[in-house]
Amino acid sequence: MASLYSTYTTKELRKKVKKQKIMAMVQTIVIVLMLIFGVFSWINKGISFYTFMPLFFIPMLFVMSFELKKLKKELAQRTK
């Protein structure tokens, strides 16, 4: 079965990998900031929605990292 990324050119794949890496880094930074603010919110006001908000975004980071692995795998297959 053909990969979803098999329709992309190698140049497009490299560009997409670079973009995915940047987005993963940005999302990681945002999640860390949300964790910090959640802890401060918990200390000052007790348990609230902001305490658990990072938990909703962590699965998105995992999905993004799996997609990045697929992109890298496809790129590695082409460069062999």
PDB file of N, CA, C and O in Angstrom:
ATOM      1  N   MET A   1       0.845  -1.179   0.000  1.00  0.00           N
ATOM      2  CA  MET A   1       0.000   0.000   0.000  1.00  0.00           C
ATOM      3  C   MET A   1       0.893   1.246   0.000  1.00  0.00           C
ATOM      4  O   MET A   1       1.874   1.328   0.739  1.00  0.00           O
ATOM      5  N   ALA A   2       0.540   2.178  -0.818  1.00  0.00           N
ATOM      6  CA  ALA A   2       1.328   3.402  -0.948  1.00  0.00           C
ATOM      7  C   ALA A   2       1.123   4.302   0.270  1.00  0.00           C
ATOM      8  O   ALA A   2       0.038   4.364   0.849  1.00  0.00           O
ATOM      9  N   SER A   3       2.173   4.979   0.630  1.00  0.00           N
ATOM     10  CA  SER A   3       2.133   5.900   1.754  1.00  0.00           C
ATOM     11  C   SER A   3       1.384   7.166   1.364  1.00  0.00           C
ATOM     12  O   SER A   3       1.298   7.517   0.187  1.00  0.00           O
ATOM     13  N   LEU A   4       0.854   7.830   2.352  1.00  0.00           N
ATOM     14  CA  LEU A   4       0.178   9.105   2.135  1.00  0.00           C
ATOM     15  C   LEU A   4       1.145  10.125   1.561  1.00  0.00           C
ATOM     16  O   LEU A   4       0.758  10.996   0.782  1.00  0.00           O
ATOM     17  N   TYR A   5       2.407  10.008   1.955  1.00  0.00           N
ATOM     18  CA  TYR A   5       3.419  10.971   1.540  1.00  0.00           C
ATOM     19  C   TYR A   5       4.125  10.574   0.252  1.00  0.00           C
ATOM     20  O   TYR A   5       5.032  11.278  -0.192  1.00  0.00           O
ATOM     21  N   SER A   6       3.733   9.472  -0.351  1.00  0.00           N
ATOM     22  CA  SER A   6       4.410   9.033  -1.573  1.00  0.00           C
ATOM     23  C   SER A   6       4.106   9.944  -2.762  1.00  0.00           C
ATOM     24  O   SER A   6       4.804   9.898  -3.774  1.00  0.00           O
ATOM     25  N   THR A   7       3.080  10.760  -2.643  1.00  0.00           N
ATOM     26  CA  THR A   7       2.751  11.673  -3.740  1.00  0.00           C
ATOM     27  C   THR A   7       3.584  12.950  -3.701  1.00  0.00           C
ATOM     28  O   THR A   7       3.622  13.701  -4.676  1.00  0.00           O
ATOM     29  N   TYR A   8       4.252  13.198  -2.576  1.00  0.00           N
ATOM     30  CA  TYR A   8       5.088  14.384  -2.440  1.00  0.00           C
ATOM     31  C   TYR A   8       6.445  14.160  -3.104  1.00  0.00           C
ATOM     32  O   TYR A   8       6.945  13.036  -3.163  1.00  0.00           O
ATOM     33  N   THR A   9       7.022  15.233  -3.594  1.00  0.00           N
ATOM     34  CA  THR A   9       8.386  15.155  -4.091  1.00  0.00           C
ATOM     35  C   THR A   9       9.336  15.174  -2.895  1.00  0.00           C
ATOM     36  O   THR A   9       8.935  15.496  -1.777  1.00  0.00           O
ATOM     37  N   THR A  10      10.590  14.828  -3.140  1.00  0.00           N
ATOM     38  CA  THR A  10      11.576  14.817  -2.060  1.00  0.00           C
ATOM     39  C   THR A  10      11.767  16.215  -1.485  1.00  0.00           C
ATOM     40  O   THR A  10      11.912  16.383  -0.274  1.00  0.00           O
ATOM     41  N   LYS A  11      11.765  17.205  -2.352  1.00  0.00           N
ATOM     42  CA  LYS A  11      11.919  18.591  -1.896  1.00  0.00           C
ATOM     43  C   LYS A  11      10.743  18.995  -1.011  1.00  0.00           C
ATOM     44  O   LYS A  11      10.929  19.644   0.019  1.00  0.00           O
ATOM     45  N   GLU A  12       9.544  18.615  -1.411  1.00  0.00           N
ATOM     46  CA  GLU A  12       8.358  18.938  -0.610  1.00  0.00           C
ATOM     47  C   GLU A  12       8.400  18.218   0.742  1.00  0.00           C
ATOM     48  O   GLU A  12       7.988  18.768   1.763  1.00  0.00           O
ATOM     49  N   LEU A  13       8.907  16.970   0.730  1.00  0.00           N
ATOM     50  CA  LEU A  13       9.010  16.233   1.989  1.00  0.00           C
ATOM     51  C   LEU A  13       9.993  16.897   2.944  1.00  0.00           C
ATOM     52  O   LEU A  13       9.716  17.017   4.137  1.00  0.00           O
ATOM     53  N   ARG A  14      11.134  17.327   2.427  1.00  0.00           N
ATOM     54  CA  ARG A  14      12.111  18.005   3.278  1.00  0.00           C
ATOM     55  C   ARG A  14      11.521  19.279   3.881  1.00  0.00           C
ATOM     56  O   ARG A  14      11.732  19.583   5.055  1.00  0.00           O
ATOM     57  N   LYS A  15      10.784  20.011   3.061  1.00  0.00           N
ATOM     58  CA  LYS A  15      10.158  21.238   3.531  1.00  0.00           C
ATOM     59  C   LYS A  15       9.113  20.930   4.612  1.00  0.00           C
ATOM     60  O   LYS A  15       9.013  21.638   5.613  1.00  0.00           O
ATOM     61  N   LYS A  16       8.346  19.870   4.392  1.00  0.00           N
ATOM     62  CA  LYS A  16       7.312  19.484   5.351  1.00  0.00           C
ATOM     63  C   LYS A  16       7.937  19.004   6.663  1.00  0.00           C
ATOM     64  O   LYS A  16       7.408  19.299   7.735  1.00  0.00           O
ATOM     65  N   VAL A  17       9.054  18.268   6.599  1.00  0.00           N
ATOM     66  CA  VAL A  17       9.742  17.812   7.808  1.00  0.00           C
ATOM     67  C   VAL A  17      10.243  19.009   8.602  1.00  0.00           C
ATOM     68  O   VAL A  17      10.087  19.063   9.822  1.00  0.00           O
ATOM     69  N   LYS A  18      10.846  19.971   7.906  1.00  0.00           N
ATOM     70  CA  LYS A  18      11.347  21.166   8.584  1.00  0.00           C
ATOM     71  C   LYS A  18      10.211  21.923   9.273  1.00  0.00           C
ATOM     72  O   LYS A  18      10.352  22.371  10.411  1.00  0.00           O
ATOM     73  N   LYS A  19       9.094  22.058   8.577  1.00  0.00           N
ATOM     74  CA  LYS A  19       7.943  22.761   9.133  1.00  0.00           C
ATOM     75  C   LYS A  19       7.374  22.016  10.339  1.00  0.00           C
ATOM     76  O   LYS A  19       7.009  22.637  11.337  1.00  0.00           O
ATOM     77  N   GLN A  20       7.299  20.684  10.249  1.00  0.00           N
ATOM     78  CA  GLN A  20       6.786  19.882  11.357  1.00  0.00           C
ATOM     79  C   GLN A  20       7.681  19.985  12.583  1.00  0.00           C
ATOM     80  O   GLN A  20       7.188  20.044  13.709  1.00  0.00           O
ATOM     81  N   LYS A  21       9.011  20.009  12.369  1.00  0.00           N
ATOM     82  CA  LYS A  21       9.939  20.145  13.493  1.00  0.00           C
ATOM     83  C   LYS A  21       9.727  21.469  14.213  1.00  0.00           C
ATOM     84  O   LYS A  21       9.688  21.520  15.443  1.00  0.00           O
ATOM     85  N   ILE A  22       9.591  22.532  13.442  1.00  0.00           N
ATOM     86  CA  ILE A  22       9.384  23.856  14.036  1.00  0.00           C
ATOM     87  C   ILE A  22       8.066  23.890  14.809  1.00  0.00           C
ATOM     88  O   ILE A  22       8.007  24.410  15.923  1.00  0.00           O
ATOM     89  N   MET A  23       7.020  23.338  14.217  1.00  0.00           N
ATOM     90  CA  MET A  23       5.716  23.334  14.884  1.00  0.00           C
ATOM     91  C   MET A  23       5.748  22.495  16.158  1.00  0.00           C
ATOM     92  O   MET A  23       5.115  22.858  17.150  1.00  0.00           O
ATOM     93  N   ALA A  24       6.473  21.381  16.146  1.00  0.00           N
ATOM     94  CA  ALA A  24       6.585  20.541  17.340  1.00  0.00           C
ATOM     95  C   ALA A  24       7.315  21.287  18.447  1.00  0.00           C
ATOM     96  O   ALA A  24       6.935  21.200  19.615  1.00  0.00           O
ATOM     97  N   MET A  25       8.362  22.018  18.083  1.00  0.00           N
ATOM     98  CA  MET A  25       9.092  22.798  19.092  1.00  0.00           C
ATOM     99  C   MET A  25       8.208  23.886  19.682  1.00  0.00           C
ATOM    100  O   MET A  25       8.200  24.089  20.896  1.00  0.00           O
ATOM    101  N   VAL A  26       7.472  24.579  18.841  1.00  0.00           N
ATOM    102  CA  VAL A  26       6.579  25.645  19.309  1.00  0.00           C
ATOM    103  C   VAL A  26       5.511  25.062  20.220  1.00  0.00           C
ATOM    104  O   VAL A  26       5.213  25.623  21.274  1.00  0.00           O
ATOM    105  N   GLN A  27       4.939  23.945  19.816  1.00  0.00           N
ATOM    106  CA  GLN A  27       3.895  23.335  20.629  1.00  0.00           C
ATOM    107  C   GLN A  27       4.457  22.850  21.965  1.00  0.00           C
ATOM    108  O   GLN A  27       3.782  22.957  22.988  1.00  0.00           O
ATOM    109  N   THR A  28       5.667  22.327  21.972  1.00  0.00           N
ATOM    110  CA  THR A  28       6.296  21.902  23.221  1.00  0.00           C
ATOM    111  C   THR A  28       6.491  23.087  24.162  1.00  0.00           C
ATOM    112  O   THR A  28       6.216  22.992  25.358  1.00  0.00           O
ATOM    113  N   ILE A  29       6.964  24.192  23.619  1.00  0.00           N
ATOM    114  CA  ILE A  29       7.156  25.395  24.434  1.00  0.00           C
ATOM    115  C   ILE A  29       5.827  25.878  25.010  1.00  0.00           C
ATOM    116  O   ILE A  29       5.755  26.259  26.178  1.00  0.00           O
ATOM    117  N   VAL A  30       4.791  25.862  24.200  1.00  0.00           N
ATOM    118  CA  VAL A  30       3.474  26.314  24.660  1.00  0.00           C
ATOM    119  C   VAL A  30       2.954  25.395  25.773  1.00  0.00           C
ATOM    120  O   VAL A  30       2.387  25.872  26.756  1.00  0.00           O
ATOM    121  N   ILE A  31       3.144  24.088  25.620  1.00  0.00           N
ATOM    122  CA  ILE A  31       2.680  23.150  26.639  1.00  0.00           C
ATOM    123  C   ILE A  31       3.449  23.350  27.944  1.00  0.00           C
ATOM    124  O   ILE A  31       2.860  23.304  29.024  1.00  0.00           O
ATOM    125  N   VAL A  32       4.752  23.570  27.851  1.00  0.00           N
ATOM    126  CA  VAL A  32       5.553  23.816  29.063  1.00  0.00           C
ATOM    127  C   VAL A  32       5.076  25.093  29.753  1.00  0.00           C
ATOM    128  O   VAL A  32       4.943  25.127  30.976  1.00  0.00           O
ATOM    129  N   LEU A  33       4.820  26.135  28.974  1.00  0.00           N
ATOM    130  CA  LEU A  33       4.300  27.376  29.567  1.00  0.00           C
ATOM    131  C   LEU A  33       2.940  27.154  30.225  1.00  0.00           C
ATOM    132  O   LEU A  33       2.675  27.682  31.305  1.00  0.00           O
ATOM    133  N   MET A  34       2.086  26.379  29.576  1.00  0.00           N
ATOM    134  CA  MET A  34       0.778  26.089  30.165  1.00  0.00           C
ATOM    135  C   MET A  34       0.927  25.289  31.455  1.00  0.00           C
ATOM    136  O   MET A  34       0.172  25.494  32.406  1.00  0.00           O
ATOM    137  N   LEU A  35       1.902  24.373  31.489  1.00  0.00           N
ATOM    138  CA  LEU A  35       2.152  23.625  32.719  1.00  0.00           C
ATOM    139  C   LEU A  35       2.597  24.557  33.842  1.00  0.00           C
ATOM    140  O   LEU A  35       2.137  24.434  34.977  1.00  0.00           O
ATOM    141  N   ILE A  36       3.484  25.479  33.524  1.00  0.00           N
ATOM    142  CA  ILE A  36       3.958  26.433  34.538  1.00  0.00           C
ATOM    143  C   ILE A  36       2.811  27.297  35.049  1.00  0.00           C
ATOM    144  O   ILE A  36       2.640  27.461  36.257  1.00  0.00           O
ATOM    145  N   PHE A  37       2.024  27.848  34.123  1.00  0.00           N
ATOM    146  CA  PHE A  37       0.895  28.677  34.548  1.00  0.00           C
ATOM    147  C   PHE A  37      -0.151  27.858  35.283  1.00  0.00           C
ATOM    148  O   PHE A  37      -0.808  28.367  36.191  1.00  0.00           O
ATOM    149  N   GLY A  38      -0.317  26.591  34.904  1.00  0.00           N
ATOM    150  CA  GLY A  38      -1.252  25.721  35.608  1.00  0.00           C
ATOM    151  C   GLY A  38      -0.834  25.479  37.047  1.00  0.00           C
ATOM    152  O   GLY A  38      -1.667  25.455  37.953  1.00  0.00           O
ATOM    153  N   VAL A  39       0.469  25.301  37.250  1.00  0.00           N
ATOM    154  CA  VAL A  39       0.974  25.106  38.613  1.00  0.00           C
ATOM    155  C   VAL A  39       0.774  26.376  39.437  1.00  0.00           C
ATOM    156  O   VAL A  39       0.335  26.311  40.585  1.00  0.00           O
ATOM    157  N   PHE A  40       1.094  27.529  38.853  1.00  0.00           N
ATOM    158  CA  PHE A  40       0.879  28.792  39.573  1.00  0.00           C
ATOM    159  C   PHE A  40      -0.598  29.011  39.880  1.00  0.00           C
ATOM    160  O   PHE A  40      -0.946  29.476  40.965  1.00  0.00           O
ATOM    161  N   SER A  41      -1.458  28.679  38.936  1.00  0.00           N
ATOM    162  CA  SER A  41      -2.893  28.812  39.156  1.00  0.00           C
ATOM    163  C   SER A  41      -3.351  27.881  40.272  1.00  0.00           C
ATOM    164  O   SER A  41      -4.189  28.252  41.094  1.00  0.00           O
ATOM    165  N   TRP A  42      -2.806  26.691  40.296  1.00  0.00           N
ATOM    166  CA  TRP A  42      -3.162  25.717  41.325  1.00  0.00           C
ATOM    167  C   TRP A  42      -2.709  26.192  42.703  1.00  0.00           C
ATOM    168  O   TRP A  42      -3.428  26.036  43.690  1.00  0.00           O
ATOM    169  N   ILE A  43      -1.515  26.769  42.763  1.00  0.00           N
ATOM    170  CA  ILE A  43      -0.992  27.258  44.046  1.00  0.00           C
ATOM    171  C   ILE A  43      -1.829  28.432  44.557  1.00  0.00           C
ATOM    172  O   ILE A  43      -2.142  28.500  45.745  1.00  0.00           O
ATOM    173  N   ASN A  44      -2.196  29.362  43.656  1.00  0.00           N
ATOM    174  CA  ASN A  44      -2.907  30.571  44.076  1.00  0.00           C
ATOM    175  C   ASN A  44      -4.404  30.375  44.263  1.00  0.00           C
ATOM    176  O   ASN A  44      -4.978  30.891  45.222  1.00  0.00           O
ATOM    177  N   LYS A  45      -5.041  29.640  43.363  1.00  0.00           N
ATOM    178  CA  LYS A  45      -6.504  29.562  43.375  1.00  0.00           C
ATOM    179  C   LYS A  45      -7.046  28.161  43.615  1.00  0.00           C
ATOM    180  O   LYS A  45      -8.259  27.978  43.717  1.00  0.00           O
ATOM    181  N   GLY A  46      -6.173  27.180  43.706  1.00  0.00           N
ATOM    182  CA  GLY A  46      -6.637  25.802  43.850  1.00  0.00           C
ATOM    183  C   GLY A  46      -6.841  25.179  42.472  1.00  0.00           C
ATOM    184  O   GLY A  46      -6.445  25.739  41.449  1.00  0.00           O
ATOM    185  N   ILE A  47      -7.457  24.024  42.475  1.00  0.00           N
ATOM    186  CA  ILE A  47      -7.654  23.300  41.209  1.00  0.00           C
ATOM    187  C   ILE A  47      -8.700  24.016  40.364  1.00  0.00           C
ATOM    188  O   ILE A  47      -9.786  24.350  40.836  1.00  0.00           O
ATOM    189  N   SER A  48      -8.344  24.241  39.110  1.00  0.00           N
ATOM    190  CA  SER A  48      -9.260  24.878  38.165  1.00  0.00           C
ATOM    191  C   SER A  48      -9.046  24.259  36.783  1.00  0.00           C
ATOM    192  O   SER A  48      -8.263  23.321  36.628  1.00  0.00           O
ATOM    193  N   PHE A  49      -9.731  24.779  35.809  1.00  0.00           N
ATOM    194  CA  PHE A  49      -9.591  24.297  34.430  1.00  0.00           C
ATOM    195  C   PHE A  49      -8.174  24.477  33.928  1.00  0.00           C
ATOM    196  O   PHE A  49      -7.660  23.628  33.199  1.00  0.00           O
ATOM    197  N   TYR A  50      -7.540  25.568  34.308  1.00  0.00           N
ATOM    198  CA  TYR A  50      -6.186  25.863  33.832  1.00  0.00           C
ATOM    199  C   TYR A  50      -5.154  24.879  34.371  1.00  0.00           C
ATOM    200  O   TYR A  50      -4.074  24.731  33.799  1.00  0.00           O
ATOM    201  N   THR A  51      -5.483  24.213  35.462  1.00  0.00           N
ATOM    202  CA  THR A  51      -4.587  23.206  36.006  1.00  0.00           C
ATOM    203  C   THR A  51      -4.486  22.014  35.065  1.00  0.00           C
ATOM    204  O   THR A  51      -3.410  21.436  34.909  1.00  0.00           O
ATOM    205  N   PHE A  52      -5.596  21.643  34.438  1.00  0.00           N
ATOM    206  CA  PHE A  52      -5.648  20.457  33.593  1.00  0.00           C
ATOM    207  C   PHE A  52      -5.575  20.750  32.094  1.00  0.00           C
ATOM    208  O   PHE A  52      -5.531  19.821  31.288  1.00  0.00           O
ATOM    209  N   MET A  53      -5.562  21.996  31.721  1.00  0.00           N
ATOM    210  CA  MET A  53      -5.551  22.362  30.302  1.00  0.00           C
ATOM    211  C   MET A  53      -4.379  21.765  29.519  1.00  0.00           C
ATOM    212  O   MET A  53      -4.592  21.340  28.383  1.00  0.00           O
ATOM    213  N   PRO A  54      -3.163  21.705  30.051  1.00  0.00           N
ATOM    214  CA  PRO A  54      -2.071  21.098  29.282  1.00  0.00           C
ATOM    215  C   PRO A  54      -2.319  19.635  28.934  1.00  0.00           C
ATOM    216  O   PRO A  54      -1.805  19.144  27.929  1.00  0.00           O
ATOM    217  N   LEU A  55      -3.095  18.938  29.744  1.00  0.00           N
ATOM    218  CA  LEU A  55      -3.378  17.532  29.479  1.00  0.00           C
ATOM    219  C   LEU A  55      -4.167  17.338  28.191  1.00  0.00           C
ATOM    220  O   LEU A  55      -4.107  16.263  27.594  1.00  0.00           O
ATOM    221  N   PHE A  56      -4.900  18.345  27.753  1.00  0.00           N
ATOM    222  CA  PHE A  56      -5.659  18.251  26.515  1.00  0.00           C
ATOM    223  C   PHE A  56      -4.771  18.460  25.293  1.00  0.00           C
ATOM    224  O   PHE A  56      -5.116  18.020  24.196  1.00  0.00           O
ATOM    225  N   PHE A  57      -3.641  19.120  25.470  1.00  0.00           N
ATOM    226  CA  PHE A  57      -2.761  19.422  24.349  1.00  0.00           C
ATOM    227  C   PHE A  57      -1.617  18.421  24.179  1.00  0.00           C
ATOM    228  O   PHE A  57      -1.018  18.350  23.106  1.00  0.00           O
ATOM    229  N   ILE A  58      -1.313  17.659  25.204  1.00  0.00           N
ATOM    230  CA  ILE A  58      -0.226  16.690  25.122  1.00  0.00           C
ATOM    231  C   ILE A  58      -0.492  15.615  24.066  1.00  0.00           C
ATOM    232  O   ILE A  58       0.434  15.272  23.330  1.00  0.00           O
ATOM    233  N   PRO A  59      -1.713  15.060  23.948  1.00  0.00           N
ATOM    234  CA  PRO A  59      -1.946  14.073  22.879  1.00  0.00           C
ATOM    235  C   PRO A  59      -1.705  14.640  21.471  1.00  0.00           C
ATOM    236  O   PRO A  59      -1.267  13.916  20.576  1.00  0.00           O
ATOM    237  N   MET A  60      -1.989  15.913  21.281  1.00  0.00           N
ATOM    238  CA  MET A  60      -1.724  16.526  19.971  1.00  0.00           C
ATOM    239  C   MET A  60      -0.235  16.521  19.668  1.00  0.00           C
ATOM    240  O   MET A  60       0.160  16.349  18.515  1.00  0.00           O
ATOM    241  N   LEU A  61       0.592  16.706  20.681  1.00  0.00           N
ATOM    242  CA  LEU A  61       2.039  16.674  20.503  1.00  0.00           C
ATOM    243  C   LEU A  61       2.492  15.266  20.116  1.00  0.00           C
ATOM    244  O   LEU A  61       3.376  15.108  19.274  1.00  0.00           O
ATOM    245  N   PHE A  62       1.887  14.241  20.732  1.00  0.00           N
ATOM    246  CA  PHE A  62       2.231  12.869  20.375  1.00  0.00           C
ATOM    247  C   PHE A  62       1.853  12.554  18.935  1.00  0.00           C
ATOM    248  O   PHE A  62       2.627  11.923  18.216  1.00  0.00           O
ATOM    249  N   VAL A  63       0.679  12.984  18.512  1.00  0.00           N
ATOM    250  CA  VAL A  63       0.254  12.759  17.122  1.00  0.00           C
ATOM    251  C   VAL A  63       1.204  13.454  16.156  1.00  0.00           C
ATOM    252  O   VAL A  63       1.571  12.899  15.120  1.00  0.00           O
ATOM    253  N   MET A  64       1.595  14.667  16.503  1.00  0.00           N
ATOM    254  CA  MET A  64       2.515  15.405  15.641  1.00  0.00           C
ATOM    255  C   MET A  64       3.869  14.706  15.565  1.00  0.00           C
ATOM    256  O   MET A  64       4.489  14.679  14.502  1.00  0.00           O
ATOM    257  N   SER A  65       4.333  14.146  16.672  1.00  0.00           N
ATOM    258  CA  SER A  65       5.624  13.458  16.644  1.00  0.00           C
ATOM    259  C   SER A  65       5.547  12.166  15.836  1.00  0.00           C
ATOM    260  O   SER A  65       6.512  11.809  15.161  1.00  0.00           O
ATOM    261  N   PHE A  66       4.413  11.455  15.891  1.00  0.00           N
ATOM    262  CA  PHE A  66       4.255  10.249  15.070  1.00  0.00           C
ATOM    263  C   PHE A  66       4.230  10.603  13.587  1.00  0.00           C
ATOM    264  O   PHE A  66       4.802   9.883  12.768  1.00  0.00           O
ATOM    265  N   GLU A  67       3.584  11.690  13.240  1.00  0.00           N
ATOM    266  CA  GLU A  67       3.564  12.137  11.848  1.00  0.00           C
ATOM    267  C   GLU A  67       4.966  12.520  11.378  1.00  0.00           C
ATOM    268  O   GLU A  67       5.345  12.244  10.240  1.00  0.00           O
ATOM    269  N   LEU A  68       5.716  13.145  12.247  1.00  0.00           N
ATOM    270  CA  LEU A  68       7.092  13.524  11.916  1.00  0.00           C
ATOM    271  C   LEU A  68       7.945  12.281  11.682  1.00  0.00           C
ATOM    272  O   LEU A  68       8.780  12.264  10.778  1.00  0.00           O
ATOM    273  N   LYS A  69       7.742  11.249  12.486  1.00  0.00           N
ATOM    274  CA  LYS A  69       8.469   9.993  12.284  1.00  0.00           C
ATOM    275  C   LYS A  69       8.121   9.370  10.937  1.00  0.00           C
ATOM    276  O   LYS A  69       9.001   8.855  10.246  1.00  0.00           O
ATOM    277  N   LYS A  70       6.847   9.413  10.559  1.00  0.00           N
ATOM    278  CA  LYS A  70       6.434   8.870   9.265  1.00  0.00           C
ATOM    279  C   LYS A  70       7.080   9.642   8.120  1.00  0.00           C
ATOM    280  O   LYS A  70       7.537   9.058   7.138  1.00  0.00           O
ATOM    281  N   LEU A  71       7.109  10.960   8.266  1.00  0.00           N
ATOM    282  CA  LEU A  71       7.739  11.785   7.230  1.00  0.00           C
ATOM    283  C   LEU A  71       9.222  11.468   7.105  1.00  0.00           C
ATOM    284  O   LEU A  71       9.741  11.341   5.996  1.00  0.00           O
ATOM    285  N   LYS A  72       9.898  11.341   8.226  1.00  0.00           N
ATOM    286  CA  LYS A  72      11.333  11.023   8.201  1.00  0.00           C
ATOM    287  C   LYS A  72      11.578   9.646   7.600  1.00  0.00           C
ATOM    288  O   LYS A  72      12.549   9.448   6.870  1.00  0.00           O
ATOM    289  N   LYS A  73      10.705   8.696   7.905  1.00  0.00           N
ATOM    290  CA  LYS A  73      10.842   7.348   7.358  1.00  0.00           C
ATOM    291  C   LYS A  73      10.694   7.365   5.836  1.00  0.00           C
ATOM    292  O   LYS A  73      11.472   6.730   5.124  1.00  0.00           O
ATOM    293  N   GLU A  74       9.704   8.086   5.349  1.00  0.00           N
ATOM    294  CA  GLU A  74       9.492   8.198   3.901  1.00  0.00           C
ATOM    295  C   GLU A  74      10.685   8.876   3.240  1.00  0.00           C
ATOM    296  O   GLU A  74      11.124   8.456   2.169  1.00  0.00           O
ATOM    297  N   LEU A  75      11.205   9.907   3.863  1.00  0.00           N
ATOM    298  CA  LEU A  75      12.357  10.620   3.318  1.00  0.00           C
ATOM    299  C   LEU A  75      13.596   9.716   3.312  1.00  0.00           C
ATOM    300  O   LEU A  75      14.383   9.737   2.366  1.00  0.00           O
ATOM    301  N   ALA A  76      13.758   8.927   4.370  1.00  0.00           N
ATOM    302  CA  ALA A  76      14.903   8.013   4.435  1.00  0.00           C
ATOM    303  C   ALA A  76      14.814   6.932   3.366  1.00  0.00           C
ATOM    304  O   ALA A  76      15.835   6.525   2.812  1.00  0.00           O
ATOM    305  N   GLN A  77      13.624   6.470   3.075  1.00  0.00           N
ATOM    306  CA  GLN A  77      13.449   5.464   2.024  1.00  0.00           C
ATOM    307  C   GLN A  77      13.813   6.014   0.656  1.00  0.00           C
ATOM    308  O   GLN A  77      14.329   5.290  -0.195  1.00  0.00           O
ATOM    309  N   ARG A  78      13.550   7.262   0.453  1.00  0.00           N
ATOM    310  CA  ARG A  78      13.844   7.870  -0.842  1.00  0.00           C
ATOM    311  C   ARG A  78      15.313   8.181  -1.022  1.00  0.00           C
ATOM    312  O   ARG A  78      15.813   8.185  -2.147  1.00  0.00           O
ATOM    313  N   THR A  79      16.004   8.438   0.057  1.00  0.00           N
ATOM    314  CA  THR A  79      17.410   8.835  -0.066  1.00  0.00           C
ATOM    315  C   THR A  79      18.357   7.642  -0.076  1.00  0.00           C
ATOM    316  O   THR A  79      19.567   7.821  -0.216  1.00  0.00           O
ATOM    317  N   LYS A  80      17.836   6.443   0.067  1.00  0.00           N
ATOM    318  CA  LYS A  80      18.691   5.245   0.044  1.00  0.00           C
ATOM    319  C   LYS A  80      19.264   4.995  -1.325  1.00  0.00           C
ATOM    320  O   LYS A  80      20.003   4.030  -1.518  1.00  0.00           O
TER     321      LYS A  80
END
